[in-house]
Amino acid sequence: MKKILVTGAGGYIGRHIVKKLCEMNYSIIAVDINTNTIDDRAIKLIYDIFDCDETVYKKLGSPDVCLHLAWQDGFKHNSELHIDKLPSHYRFLRYMLEGGLKHIAIMGTMHEIGYWEGEIDENTPANPLTYYGIAKNALRQLVKILVNDKDIVFQWLRAFYIYGDDIYNNSIFSKILKMEREGKSTFPFTTGKNKFDFISIDELSTQIAYAVTQDKISGIINCCSGKPMALKERIEQFIKENGLKIRPEYGAYPERPYESPAIWGSNDKILRILSSKG
């Protein structure tokens, strides 16, 4: 039975993935600076991975797999913290690999690609336009160099537009819920015409859990639905699903210049992984 280390295990995505991996009966070492929200079936460790040394691999249980989710300010795309923390991510992962780690999986993002119209696959060139995208893409490139010509499984799990458990995710959906609770009847928004690849947190957790518990398919793996959907359509659906009264004021804000009219992921690799797991 594989021993899987999950960093950032107490975060929005981490909590769900740890739960899924525990349901699959894997041995989970869940690491974060706060472990209160993590599934009790996991081994929970309060540990700052950015304050580590060469012994960190052994200190964290010498896992078979490291799923690196830890990241700060993920919803603030131009926070300088993304750039400031990049060396710390690299140092932690380098120490883990030098310590003996043979399978590493890291959370990526569609924002690595930058402005792109159409489907994204593993060969789509990256040209990030935000600090978040730049930092993530740089980390991918750095780790790729670290594992080059070594017998190490490297998976880059590229996520797209996540929804679900919206009270905790700080997305537009969580903001809508907050404004509804505050009694607001409307909220200003863009035209909502941009199309994205939406994936629920439950489906994302399943895809990631299945991906990291196999080692035949590696490299960049899009964790996505493979289908574009207009943001306006998804918001209307969200309002209806949750019985909300609040309404969007479309066109109040311009579209963000670094977001394309339509962008979605190729799900060929993840579908092969899901089918192999039955």
GIRAFEN-V526084 format. One record per residue. N is the residue number from 0. RES is the residue in three letters. SS is DSSP state (H for helix, E for strand, - for the rest). Layout:
<<N RES SS> <N RES SS>>
This chain:
<<0 MET -> <1 LYS -> <2 LYS E> <3 ILE E> <4 LEU E> <5 VAL E> <6 THR E> <7 GLY -> <8 ALA -> <9 GLY -> <10 GLY -> <11 TYR H> <12 ILE H> <13 GLY H> <14 ARG H> <15 HIS H> <16 ILE H> <17 VAL H> <18 LYS H> <19 LYS H> <20 LEU H> <21 CYS H> <22 GLU H> <23 MET -> <24 ASN -> <25 TYR -> <26 SER E> <27 ILE E> <28 ILE E> <29 ALA E> <30 VAL E> <31 ASP E> <32 ILE -> <33 ASN -> <34 THR -> <35 ASN -> <36 THR -> <37 ILE -> <38 ASP -> <39 ASP -> <40 ARG -> <41 ALA -> <42 ILE E> <43 LYS E> <44 LEU E> <45 ILE E> <46 TYR -> <47 ASP -> <48 ILE -> <49 PHE -> <50 ASP -> <51 CYS -> <52 ASP -> <53 GLU -> <54 THR -> <55 VAL H> <56 TYR H> <57 LYS H> <58 LYS H> <59 LEU -> <60 GLY -> <61 SER -> <62 PRO -> <63 ASP -> <64 VAL E> <65 CYS E> <66 LEU E> <67 HIS E> <68 LEU -> <69 ALA -> <70 TRP -> <71 GLN -> <72 ASP -> <73 GLY -> <74 PHE -> <75 LYS -> <76 HIS -> <77 ASN -> <78 SER -> <79 GLU -> <80 LEU H> <81 HIS H> <82 ILE H> <83 ASP H> <84 LYS H> <85 LEU H> <86 PRO H> <87 SER H> <88 HIS H> <89 TYR H> <90 ARG H> <91 PHE H> <92 LEU H> <93 ARG H> <94 TYR H> <95 MET H> <96 LEU H> <97 GLU H> <98 GLY H> <99 GLY -> <100 LEU -> <101 LYS -> <102 HIS E> <103 ILE E> <104 ALA E> <105 ILE E> <106 MET E> <107 GLY E> <108 THR E> <109 MET H> <110 HIS H> <111 GLU H> <112 ILE -> <113 GLY E> <114 TYR -> <115 TRP -> <116 GLU -> <117 GLY E> <118 GLU E> <119 ILE E> <120 ASP -> <121 GLU -> <122 ASN -> <123 THR -> <124 PRO -> <125 ALA -> <126 ASN E> <127 PRO -> <128 LEU -> <129 THR -> <130 TYR H> <131 TYR H> <132 GLY H> <133 ILE H> <134 ALA H> <135 LYS H> <136 ASN H> <137 ALA H> <138 LEU H> <139 ARG H> <140 GLN H> <141 LEU H> <142 VAL H> <143 LYS H> <144 ILE H> <145 LEU H> <146 VAL H> <147 ASN -> <148 ASP -> <149 LYS -> <150 ASP -> <151 ILE -> <152 VAL E> <153 PHE E> <154 GLN E> <155 TRP E> <156 LEU E> <157 ARG E> <158 ALA E> <159 PHE -> <160 TYR E> <161 ILE E> <162 TYR E> <163 GLY -> <164 ASP -> <165 ASP -> <166 ILE -> <167 TYR -> <168 ASN -> <169 ASN -> <170 SER -> <171 ILE H> <172 PHE H> <173 SER H> <174 LYS H> <175 ILE H> <176 LEU H> <177 LYS H> <178 MET H> <179 GLU H> <180 ARG H> <181 GLU -> <182 GLY -> <183 LYS -> <184 SER -> <185 THR E> <186 PHE E> <187 PRO E> <188 PHE -> <189 THR -> <190 THR -> <191 GLY -> <192 LYS -> <193 ASN -> <194 LYS E> <195 PHE E> <196 ASP E> <197 PHE E> <198 ILE E> <199 SER E> <200 ILE H> <201 ASP H> <202 GLU H> <203 LEU H> <204 SER H> <205 THR H> <206 GLN H> <207 ILE H> <208 ALA H> <209 TYR H> <210 ALA H> <211 VAL H> <212 THR -> <213 GLN -> <214 ASP -> <215 LYS -> <216 ILE -> <217 SER -> <218 GLY E> <219 ILE E> <220 ILE E> <221 ASN E> <222 CYS E> <223 CYS -> <224 SER -> <225 GLY -> <226 LYS -> <227 PRO E> <228 MET E> <229 ALA E> <230 LEU H> <231 LYS H> <232 GLU H> <233 ARG H> <234 ILE H> <235 GLU H> <236 GLN H> <237 PHE H> <238 ILE H> <239 LYS H> <240 GLU H> <241 ASN -> <242 GLY -> <243 LEU -> <244 LYS -> <245 ILE -> <246 ARG E> <247 PRO E> <248 GLU E> <249 TYR -> <250 GLY -> <251 ALA -> <252 TYR -> <253 PRO -> <254 GLU -> <255 ARG -> <256 PRO -> <257 TYR -> <258 GLU -> <259 SER -> <260 PRO -> <261 ALA E> <262 ILE E> <263 TRP E> <264 GLY E> <265 SER -> <266 ASN -> <267 ASP H> <268 LYS H> <269 ILE H> <270 LEU H> <271 ARG H> <272 ILE H> <273 LEU H> <274 SER H> <275 SER H> <276 LYS -> <277 GLY ->>
